[in-house]
């Protein structure tokens, strides 16, 4: 009974306080029979992986304006999609985005599968994303567990086991509360609760719709949960980015291999990223090393790129990469770390 009442209380709160998100069909529209577009649900869930709502909004608008449905995205040029994704990070998502769109078109007639199990067969869709799409787009009572849901469950049931050890336990608790009625709204309600009230720091327990049932609030340590195991320190890798501009203004760029970090993205030629990278300039030139480094943090390591710059004749023939005319080069199309390197180099190159 407690589980049923909890979901009812949370849904009643969601009906009044649901966030207005560009990919969401709100509770009033859902009650009026308006169904979510599975394409928009899928696209938003892929974009939101490891990324904040604030960062995703503008990208989601740009993608859905340019590619309004899965067929349009499936027909897009790889380079255009990768450029549109630049700056959003975790670039394997963009490669899988195209693979998934094309598989939906070629194998499913342009319609997303409607069950969690079938969604799991698509590229780039893992257990969380499959559950989210199944629940939100198709109202399958799939259990959706992200960081917000883990936090709500840990506090609601005063789970002392630290993450990531507690994941299985928290998922089982989340499954217990998932209702058969309005599972899509419920999934979004728990995530909204975690994002707006049951926040990582200073949770607003006084206005929480579940405050009377929250074990951690009663124990007085809600803000301390979920507990987490200490993180291992990230190693630091180094590399050299080579930024060459031709006399006619063209820039030397290369498309990185599909596999690996920044796979398929346009960027500057670089050395390997290692503890002690060996120099590997893409062409002979009077390379000058800037005083500042381009620094960026990936999931598992910190990267420090020394930036070397050069101006070269129009007849230059690089060992790798291609020169791109100045009028077709947009720094915004570069992934973040490459754009950081460009920002360091731009002022100096203008003066050379």
Secondary structure, 3 states (H helix, E strand, C coil): CHHHHHHHHHHHHHHHHCCCCCCCCCHHHHHCCCCCCHHHHHHHHHHHCCCCHHHHHHHHHHHHHHCCCHHHHHCCCHHHHHHHHCCCCCCHHHHHHHHHHHHHHHHHCCCCCCCHHHHCCCCCCCHHHHHHHHHHHHCCCCCCCCHHHHHHHHHHCCCCCCECCCHHHHHHHHHHHCCCCCHHHHHHHHHHHHHHCCCCCCCCHHHCCCHHHCHHHHHCCHHHCCCECCCCCCEEEEEEEEEEEECCCCEEEEECCCCCCCCCCEECEECCCECCCCCCCCCCCCCEEEEEEEEEECCCEEEEEEEEEEEECCCCCCCCCEEECHHHCCHHHCCHHHHHHHHHHHHHHHHC
